[in-house]
């Protein structure tokens, strides 16, 4: 298992200059390699291997225009080529989007392998630097002098802060002891999470709390002349505000996910489509004159919750501590199904927060009912019945009236075959 420790770094003026040159060379190699790869594929129809990019980098260093690439450590440049090769492999496998060009305005980083750094007695020295890099170690359970990192990443955030990340390969920890508890989780915007036990975790809305401050900083930056020092200062203030909101959000997500994994043996969640949720949120407002601002507000609220990051945390923490995480099909009608008898409503508007089952007359809270159905589907899937996760044959406390999984397919899945047949005829 790979573990990463990230801590603040305080480089000297000379070290900052070396790292800044390295960042620029890394960015240039990435962008130039990406452009030539794109041109070669669309012009000649040939793909580019890592060996080809490595040979091209060697040739660039011998030219007069790019001879400065030899002034920085070659290891971060080689790692950049490897990362781009991996990015294209993930793209062709359908796991990621097409690689994009790097900008000088975003986060800058350089990866150093063991041949380009030394860590002795807690003092880190990187290639092309004369003195050890000063850093602040914040983990009491790990001794910096005893670490054996496989990679060190030096990064600079848009707000100007420097960080060092140590990547370490360690043994898998011992699984947590069984608690006998199971939970289903329904994520949302009003309440960040509602569990099948009825617990509601409030949405802290970290970005919304800084909305006025951010708007003031952005107006101030808009009045500054482009390229001026005042504009840089105003931009740094905006980056610091976003950094504080992001850190608060990640701390909240870590606390919630850790508590859930520690207290439950089985965790069931839905397969969320965050981008789809933002798109659907944009389509819910139809009043003229107000729709643009409200659409933007809904999208910002969905993005501010950090649902995707929370699900990723649950995934790796459950695998780390030996818990079972079940992801339910996103088309599973968890909100419209009665968790007591299994009755399935034909329609349920988003504004309806409570409803009464017409069959068993049970009064439901929309979110709690959805969490209970997610847990029921998760239990069924954990027993080894993959079809149960789609909503069929899920055990309820009352009589089972759940429709079969085939009848719960999304209507758009059935429309495309008929449309193709009509055009052919």
N, C-alpha and C positions, 0 to 999 in steps of 0.2 A: 504494500500500500504506500502511496506517495502522499507525504504531508508537506505543507508549505507554511513557513513562518515569515510574516511580513512586518517590517519595522521601519521606523523613521531613520533617515540618513542625513548627515550634515557634511557634505563635501566642502573642501576648501575651494578657493577661487581657481587654483590650477586644476584640481580634480573636476570641478564643474565644467571647465573649458574642455577637458578631455572627453568627458561624458557627452557634452553637447555636440562636439565634432563626431563622436561615435553615433549619436542619435541621427545626425544628418546623413552620415554615410549609410546607415542601416535603412533609412527612409529612401535614399536615392537608389540603393541596390534593389530594394523591394519594388519600387515604382518602375524602374528601368527594366527589370526582369519581367514584370507583369506586362508591360507594354510590348516588349519584344515577343513574349510568349503569345500574346493576343494577335499580334501582327503575323507571326509565323503560322498560326493555326488557321486564320481566316484568309491569308494570302496563299499559302502553300498546302494547307490541309494537313500539316504535320504537328504532332504533339511534341512537347519539350520535356525531356527527362531532367532529373537532378544533375546527372553527369554533364548534360549540355549547359545548364546554368552555371555549374562550377567552372567549366572551361571558359565560359563567357566572362565570368568575374575575373579570372586570371588574365584574360586578354585586356579587360578594361584597365587594370592596374598598370599595364605596360604602355598605355596611351598617355599622351601629354595632358589631355583635358581631365582625365580621371586618375592621374597619378597620386592624388591626395588620398585615395582609398587605402594606400599602403601606410599612411601615417597613423591609422588606428589599428586596434587589434583585429586580426582576421577572423577570430572565433565568432563574434556577434554577426559578422557578415555571412559566414557559413551557416549559422543558425537561422538567419533570415531566409536563405534559400531553402533550408529544410522545412521551415514553417510554411513557406509558400507551396512547396511540393505537397505537404500534408493538407493544406487548405484546398488545393485542387482535387486531391483524392477524396476529401469529404464532399466537395461539390459534385463530383461525378457519381458518388455513392448516394447522393440525395440527402446528406446529413447537414448541409450548410449551403449558403448562397454563394454566388460567384465572388471571388476575392476582389476587394476594392483597393483603390490607391490610398496610401497613407498621407495624412496632412500634418503639417508642422504645428497646427493649432491644437491638436488633441494630445492624448497621453503619449509620451515618448518612452521607449524601453530598449534595453540591450541585454541579450542573454549570453552569459559566460559559462562555459563548461569547465571541467576540472583543470584543463590545460591552461586556462586563462585566469585563474584566481588561486589564492592560497589562504587558508584559514588556520592560523596557529595561535593557540592560547587566547582565542576569542578576538583576534585582530584580523580583519579582512583586508587583503591587498589584491587589487585587480590589475590586469595587464595594462601597460602604458602609463601607470601611475607610480609615483615615487614613494608615497607615504600611505599607510593604512587608512581606510575609510572610517570615519567616526560614525557610529550608529548607536541607537538606544534599544537595548534588549528588554522586552516587557513580559517574558514568559518565565514565571517562577518554577514551573515544572520541567523546564528544559535548560540545560547548561550549554551556552554558546561555545564554550571551549571544547565540548565533547561532541559537537555536531560533525557529521560527515556528509555535507551536501553534495549532490550530484550536479546541481546547477545553481547559479546565482543570477538574479534578475535585478538590474538597476533601472529604476523608472523615475520619471518626473511628471507629476500631474499638471493639468492646466492651471491650477492655482499657484504653481511654483514649488510645491513640496516635493522632496526627494524621498524615495523609499528603496529598500533592499529586500528582496524576497529570497529565502533559502528553500530549495526543493530537496527533500530528504526521502529516501526509501526506507521504510520501517516495516516491521512485522505487523500483521493484523492484530488488533486488540481482542481481548477475550469478550465474547458476547455477553450482553447484559442478562441478568437473571429474569426468568419469566414472571410476569405480573398477573397473567390471566385476564387482562383487560383488552378490549377491542374498541375501536372508534371509527366512525365515519365523519368526514369533514366536508362541509359545503362552504366554498369560498365565495365572497361577494365584495361589494363596495361599501354599502352602508355599515355592515358588520364585516370585519375582515374574515372571520371564520365563525361558523356555527357548528358545534359537534353534535353527534347523535345523543349525547347525554344531556343536551339542552344548554350547554355552556356557550356563551357568546363572547367572542374576543373582539373588542372594539377596534375600529380602524383609526390609527393615530393621525393619519393624513399629514405626514411630515412635510411634503412639498407645499401643500395648501397653507400650512402655517407660515411659510416664508414667501407666499405669493406677493404680498404688498411690498416686501423688501426687495424681491427680485424685480418687480415692475419698476420700482424707483431706480434701482441700479441700471436697468436696461434703458430707461429714459435718459439717465445721465450719460451712458455710453453712446447713445445715439446722437447726443449733442456734441460729442468730441470729434475732432478731426481725425480722419483715418490715417493710421500710421504714427500718430502722436503718442507721447509717453502717457498723457492723461487717459487716452483710450485704453492703453494697456493696463493701467491701474484699475480703471472701471471694469474691464473685462476680467481681471483677476478677482475683483470683489464678487462678481457674478459666479465665477468658478468656485470660490470659497463657500458661497451660500449653497450652491448645488452639492458641494462636497459634504457640508454639514448635514443637509437633508438626507443624502445617500447613506452616510455613516449611521445616522439615527435609524433609518429604515432597515439597514442590514443588521444592526444590533437587535432591533425588535424581531426581525424574522429569525435570527439565530436563537433568541431566547424561546420563542414560541415553538419552533421546530424541535429544539432540543428537549423541551418539556414533553412534547407529544411523543417523541421517540422513546424517551426514558420510561414513560408511564404506560405504554401500550405495546402489546405483542403484535397486533395486526392493525394496520392503518389503511383505510380506504379513502381514496380521493378520485375526483373526476379528471379525465384527460382534457385539460383546459386549452382552448384556442384563444390566447389573449388578443392577438391581432384581430381575430374574428369578432371578439367581444367589443373591441374598440370600433370596428366597422359597423356592427349592429347598433352600438350606442349612438353613432353618428346618424343613423337612419331613423332614430326614434322621435326626433324633434321635427315637426312640420310647420310650426307657426312662423309666418314670414316676419322678418325683422329681428327675430330672436334666435333663429336656428343656428347661426354661425357661432355665436358665443356659447350657446348651450352645448352644441356638439363638441366644441373645443374643451369645455369644462368636463363633459362626460369622459372624453378620451383621456384627459389629464388625470381624472379620478381613478380610472381603470389602471393607467400606467403607474400611478403613485402607490398602489397597493403592493406591487412586487409579487404578484401571484406566481409568475413563472419562476422567479428566483426562489420563492418559498418551496415550490414543488421540487426543484433541483436539490435544495437543502434536505428535504425529507428523503429524497432518493438516496443520496450518498450517506446520510447519517443512518438510515435504516440498514443499508448494506454494511456499514461499518460496525454497528452494534448488534447485528444479527436479528433485526426485526423484519417483519413481513409487510411490504408495501404493495397494495393492489391498486392499479389504475383502472378506473371504470370507463367504458366507452362514453364519449361525450354526447352521444345521441340517446343515452339512457334517460327516460323521462322520470327523473327522480323527484321533481317538484310536482308533477301531475299525478303521481301514483300514490294511492293511500297506503301508508306504511302499516296499517292495521289489517285491512282486508284485501288489498291489492287492486282496488278499483282504479281504472285509468280514465282520467278526464280527457275529453276531446280537446278542450282549450283551457288555458289558464294565463291570463294577462299578467304582465310584469308588475302592474300596480296592485294586484291582489296579493296581500301579505298573509291573509288567513282565509281558509275555506273549510267547508263541511262536506264530508264524504256523503254522496247521495245514497250509498248502499248501507254502510254501517253507522252513519250519522256521527262519525268521530270528527271533532273539531281539530284542525291542524294549523300549526304555524308553518308557513311555507318553507322556511329555511331548516327548521328542526326536522320536518317531515322529509325533506330532501336528504339531509344527513343520515337519517335512519335508513332510507332506501339505498343510499350509497354503501352503508355498512352491510346491509343484507346482501347486496350484489357482490361486495368484496368477500364476504364469508363464503358465498357460493363459489366464486372464482377460486378462492384459496383451497377449496376442497377438490379442485381439479376439473371443474366443469367450465370451460372457457365461454360457452354460450350463455351461462348464467350472468356473466358480467354485462351482457347486453340487455338484461332485464327479464329473461325468461326463467321460469322454475325457481324463483327466489322465494325462500321461506319467509312467511309473515306470521304474526301472532294469531291472525284469524284465518278465514278461508282464503284460498289462493284464487284470485281472479285475474292474475297478471296475463297479459297477452303474450303470444309467442314472440321470440326475437325477430322472426321474419316480418311480423306485422308492425314492428316498431322501427323499421328502417326509415331514414329521413326521406321525405317525399321527393327531394331532388335526385336521389339515387335511382328512382323509378322513372323519372321524366326523360332522361337522356336516351334510353333505348327506343322508346316510342317515337321520340323526335327523329332519330336516325331512320327508323322504318318509314316514317311519313315522307321524308325527303327523298328516299330512294324510290318510293312508289310513284 
